[in-house]
Amino acid sequence: MAKDATKDHSGGGDPARSLALLWRKQTQAPVRNGRRDLSVDRIVAAAIEVADTDGLGALSMRRVADKLNVGTMSLYTYVPGKAELVDLMLDTVYADTPQPAPEVAEDNRRCWRARLEQVARRNWDLYHRHPWMLRVGVSRPPLGPNVMAKYDYELGTVAGIGLSETEMDTVLTLVIGHAETSARRAVEADGDGEGGVSEQQWWAAHSPVLTTLLDHTRYPLAAAVVAAVGQAADDPQRVFEFGLARILDGVQALVDSRDGSTQA
């Protein structure tokens, strides 16, 4: 995956047009030059393929048009610009997460931890299938149907366990944020970070020099930890697993502290 020079942000397009596109409420675009095979869905699919293959930095309306073998201007009949296109791409790939049938309330009180853990793992997998998502700022997420369906399902994993609505949202933010951060580290460790050098390669090049320069007497803890981290630098999943377990422990403590809560 090519390294992206800049970071895009969702929610940057015209709100009315973006929402109409996301929910497919816009009127059908006129047919030009006899073409009836072009559509919003085809444009979005082509854009996702470009981003999956070459990174978000390679994405442009012209690149998508070339992939579809149409003129660039014909895309604007369906999608106003790249900002709206990125929103459509995100909403589309958010549907690419399994959503098993919800448990009944009693089962959720007993099994919420396992279900929330699966949410983290499914998001981790999603970021690995579409690494370009890690280059999009989503502080203002695209409010499309797949985003809302995913959010509603994930809220269900912590429903009925003694948390307030705000706490449910915060727990999800914490868990999914950890999956995103860990996935970013994993993607960069594979060589998609700075300079296309993997984390293992970076440590292999720097560790011998750092070992000779680092004063073990002056920095005894730092020297010991740097040596240990360097040896484990090729295992970002270890960091993901460790952090996820600690987050779930914290949520468990919160749930158990509530009067009348049921042991999960």
C-alpha positions in Angstrom: 0.0 0.0 0.0 1.4 3.4 -1.0 2.0 5.8 1.9 -0.6 8.6 2.0 0.9 12.1 2.1 -2.1 13.7 3.7 -5.0 12.7 5.9 -8.6 13.0 4.6 -11.5 13.6 6.9 -15.0 12.3 6.7 -18.0 14.6 6.8 -16.2 17.2 4.7 -18.7 17.4 1.9 -22.0 19.2 1.5 -24.3 17.8 4.2 -27.4 17.7 2.1 -25.8 16.1 -0.9 -23.7 13.7 1.3 -26.7 12.5 3.3 -28.8 12.1 0.2 -26.1 10.0 -1.4 -25.4 7.9 1.7 -29.1 7.0 2.0 -29.6 6.8 -1.8 -32.3 9.4 -1.7 -31.1 11.4 -4.6 -32.9 11.4 -7.9 -31.5 9.2 -10.6 -28.7 10.8 -12.6 -29.5 11.5 -16.3 -28.1 9.0 -18.8 -25.4 10.5 -21.0 -24.1 9.2 -24.3 -26.2 6.1 -23.9 -24.4 4.8 -20.8 -26.6 3.0 -18.4 -24.0 1.0 -16.5 -22.6 3.8 -14.4 -24.0 4.3 -10.9 -23.0 5.5 -7.4 -22.4 1.9 -6.3 -20.1 1.2 -9.2 -18.1 4.4 -8.6 -17.8 3.6 -4.9 -16.7 0.0 -5.6 -14.0 1.2 -8.0 -12.8 3.8 -5.5 -12.5 1.2 -2.7 -10.5 -1.0 -5.0 -8.1 1.8 -5.8 -7.7 2.6 -2.1 -7.3 -1.0 -1.1 -4.6 -1.5 -3.8 -2.6 1.7 -3.7 -3.7 3.7 -0.6 -5.9 6.7 -0.1 -3.2 9.0 -1.4 -3.7 7.5 -4.9 -7.4 8.1 -4.9 -8.8 10.8 -7.1 -11.8 11.3 -9.3 -9.7 10.9 -12.4 -8.1 7.6 -11.1 -11.6 6.2 -10.5 -12.8 7.4 -13.9 -9.9 5.7 -15.6 -10.6 2.5 -13.7 -14.2 2.6 -14.9 -13.1 3.6 -18.4 -15.2 6.8 -18.4 -14.6 10.5 -18.6 -13.8 12.1 -15.2 -16.6 14.6 -15.6 -19.1 11.8 -15.9 -18.5 10.9 -12.3 -19.6 14.3 -11.1 -23.1 13.5 -12.4 -23.3 11.0 -9.6 -20.8 12.1 -6.9 -20.1 15.8 -6.3 -16.4 15.3 -5.3 -13.8 13.3 -3.4 -15.1 14.4 0.0 -18.5 12.8 -0.6 -16.8 9.8 -2.3 -14.7 9.1 0.9 -17.9 9.2 3.0 -19.6 6.7 0.6 -16.5 4.5 0.7 -16.5 4.4 4.5 -20.2 3.7 4.8 -19.8 0.9 2.3 -16.9 -0.9 4.0 -18.6 -0.5 7.5 -21.1 -3.0 6.2 -18.2 -5.5 5.9 -18.3 -6.6 9.5 -20.3 -9.7 10.7 -23.3 -9.0 12.8 -24.6 -12.2 14.4 -28.1 -12.3 15.7 -28.4 -10.3 19.0 -28.5 -12.3 22.2 -31.5 -12.0 24.5 -31.1 -9.6 27.5 -30.3 -12.3 30.0 -27.6 -13.8 27.8 -26.1 -10.4 27.2 -25.7 -9.9 30.9 -23.7 -13.1 31.1 -21.8 -12.8 27.8 -21.3 -9.1 27.1 -17.5 -9.4 27.6 -17.1 -12.0 24.9 -19.4 -10.1 22.5 -17.5 -6.8 23.1 -14.2 -8.6 22.6 -15.6 -9.8 19.2 -16.5 -6.2 18.3 -12.8 -5.2 18.9 -11.6 -8.2 16.8 -14.0 -7.5 13.9 -12.9 -3.9 13.8 -9.2 -5.0 13.9 -9.9 -7.3 10.9 -11.8 -4.5 9.1 -8.8 -2.1 9.3 -6.5 -4.8 8.0 -8.8 -5.5 5.0 -9.0 -1.8 4.2 -5.9 -0.1 5.6 -6.7 3.2 3.9 -9.4 3.6 6.6 -6.6 4.4 9.0 -5.8 7.5 6.9 -9.3 9.0 7.3 -10.2 11.1 10.3 -13.7 10.1 11.5 -14.3 12.5 14.3 -17.4 13.4 12.2 -18.4 10.0 10.8 -20.5 9.7 7.7 -24.0 9.2 9.0 -25.1 6.6 6.5 -27.2 3.5 6.9 -24.3 1.1 7.3 -22.6 3.3 9.9 -25.8 3.5 11.9 -26.5 -0.3 11.6 -22.9 -1.1 12.8 -23.2 1.4 15.7 -26.6 0.1 16.7 -25.4 -3.5 16.7 -22.2 -2.7 18.6 -24.2 -0.8 21.2 -26.3 -3.9 21.7 -23.2 -5.8 23.0 -23.2 -3.6 26.1 -26.9 -3.0 26.5 -28.7 -4.1 29.7 -25.5 -4.5 31.8 -25.8 -1.5 34.0 -24.2 1.2 31.9 -25.8 4.6 31.0 -26.3 5.5 27.4 -23.3 7.8 27.5 -21.2 5.1 29.1 -22.2 2.6 26.4 -21.0 5.0 23.8 -17.8 5.7 25.7 -17.0 2.0 26.1 -17.4 1.5 22.4 -15.2 4.5 21.6 -12.5 3.1 23.9 -12.6 -0.4 22.5 -12.8 0.5 18.8 -10.2 3.2 19.3 -7.9 0.7 20.7 -8.5 -1.6 17.7 -7.8 1.3 15.3 -4.6 2.4 17.0 -3.3 -1.2 17.2 -4.2 -1.9 13.6 -2.4 1.3 12.5 0.7 0.1 14.4 0.4 -3.3 12.8 0.0 -1.9 9.3 3.0 0.3 9.7 5.0 -2.5 11.2 4.4 -4.4 8.0 6.2 -1.7 6.1 3.5 0.7 5.2 4.7 3.4 7.6 7.4 6.0 7.2 9.7 5.2 4.3 8.2 1.8 3.7 10.4 0.3 6.3 8.9 -2.3 8.6 9.2 -1.9 12.4 11.3 -5.0 12.6 13.7 -3.6 10.0 13.8 -0.2 11.7 14.7 -1.8 15.1 17.3 -4.1 13.4 19.0 -1.1 12.0 18.9 1.1 15.1 19.2 -1.3 18.0 22.9 -2.1 17.6 23.8 1.6 17.4 21.5 2.6 20.2 23.0 -0.2 22.4 26.4 1.2 22.1 25.2 4.8 22.8 22.7 4.2 25.6 24.3 4.7 29.1 23.0 1.7 31.0 24.2 3.2 34.3 22.4 6.5 33.7 19.2 5.0 32.1 19.0 1.4 33.5 15.2 1.0 33.1 15.1 2.6 29.7 18.0 0.5 28.5 16.4 -2.8 29.7 12.9 -1.9 28.3 14.3 -0.7 24.9 16.1 -4.0 24.5 13.0 -6.0 25.3 10.7 -3.8 23.1 13.2 -4.2 20.3 13.0 -7.9 20.4 9.2 -7.9 20.4 8.9 -5.1 17.8 7.6 -7.5 15.1 4.5 -8.5 17.2 2.0 -5.7 17.2 -0.8 -8.1 17.8 0.6 -8.8 21.2 0.1 -5.1 22.1 -3.5 -5.4 20.7 -4.3 -8.4 22.8 -2.8 -7.1 26.0 -4.5 -3.7 25.7 -7.9 -5.2 24.8 -7.7 -7.5 27.9 -6.9 -4.5 30.2 -9.7 -2.4 28.7 -12.2 -5.3 29.2 -11.0 -5.7 32.8 -11.7 -2.0 33.4 -15.2 -2.3 32.0 -15.8 -5.4 34.0 -14.8 -3.5 37.2 -17.3 -0.8 36.3 -20.1 -3.2 35.6 -19.4 -5.1 38.9 -19.4 -1.9 40.9 -23.0 -1.1 40.0 -25.6 -2.0 42.5 -27.6 -5.0 41.3 -25.2 -5.8 38.5 -24.9 -9.4 37.4 -21.5 -10.9 37.3 -20.5 -11.3 33.6 
